Amino acid sequence: MQPFADKRARKKDGHTVSILDGGIRASLRRAEHAPSSLSDETYAKLLSADGSDLDALCVLADAVRHDAVGDEVTFVINRNIDTTVVGRGDEASRHFVEVLTDEAWRLGATEICMQGPLPFGAPDNGYLALVGAITARAPGIHLHAFRPAEIFDGATRLAISPREFLETAKSAGLGSVPGTAARILNDEVRAVLLGGPDLPVATWINLIITAHEVGLNSTATMVYGHVETPAQQVAHLRTLATIQDRTGGFTEFIPMPYVPQNGPGHLLDVARPGPTMRETRALHAVARLMLHGRIDHVQAAWTKLGTRLSQDVLCGGADDLGGLLLDGELSPSAGQEAGLELTITDVERLSNQINRTTRQRTTCYGDPALELAAAELKPGRRRANFNVGTHDATITARSTHDSQDRPS
């Protein structure tokens, strides 16, 4: 990392960024050498950075990102399936999930992301049945499924512990779990957001730790820009860091802005109308500093940020664009956020404009071609070429995020 705090000015995208005076300059000097070593109070102060202060914070976060993971913008090709749509447990829904799996497999997806509760009337083993159906149909595909609430529901239905449920699901082929529905890990904030009791923070944490302990990695998420304070954002990040110190099971951190039109009606007069661009840039940068040495990857949730702001955060700490989901032709609405699309060419163009290269990854940031070669695939199955340039004519990609906090 180049020296930061000793310079009076620095060039960024052709513009001169003035370096700060006073306490923030001292904080950034310390963070240059030990990004994750500042006090929580200092990180909360950095979240208020604006103007040249904010630019300087983002310059540092970008340098930390470069040193940690290099200059590639990564993405995963996947398909999103809503459990509610395919989980009835009858022959028709089983056939439907098999058809969707076949299409994703044929188009070159390396991951299926499945979230949401089972529909009314589904059998008690419905979650496990879906795991079996998908992995039997495409043994080489990675199944990323079941938020903490669904893990809890699945275990309760079968009258077993969450650990037993997760071990059984893993044995059946589950590859990882989404660390979504974290919102803000503060029970009072969560109750306001939901309009009533939510899954307690302690339960969410225990379920994620249990998943990690049985060998299932997860994402880590936050929904920000509603009723929470900067101190609560920092406390949320500190909780994630503490979990990672214990388990090492988080693959990436995904900050997602609150989108009022996708939120419940009771929040209209309570929550802020989502975060500002300034808040978004500051949060991604501070997350990169706080989580340095713990969680390598910070994702830009492009379906919520848009491409321009995604580029901004990719220049200020983020390195990943997350799941680029195949709509397919059979049932594009079978997953969340249908119609939000980027082609692979768009992803490459977005990255080239900020002088970055792209790399297709697997769910856990491996090489798709190597993992495919190692998988035991059914005879006769063929997959799309992993050279992303070959996808341009046939693949439309979009993120796996749901209306508020359902990311890849």
Summary of the structure (lengths in Angstrom):
residues: 408
radius of gyration: 20.9
end to end distance: 30.1
largest distance: 67.9
contacts: 1441
relative contact order: 0.16
helix: 46%
strand: 17%
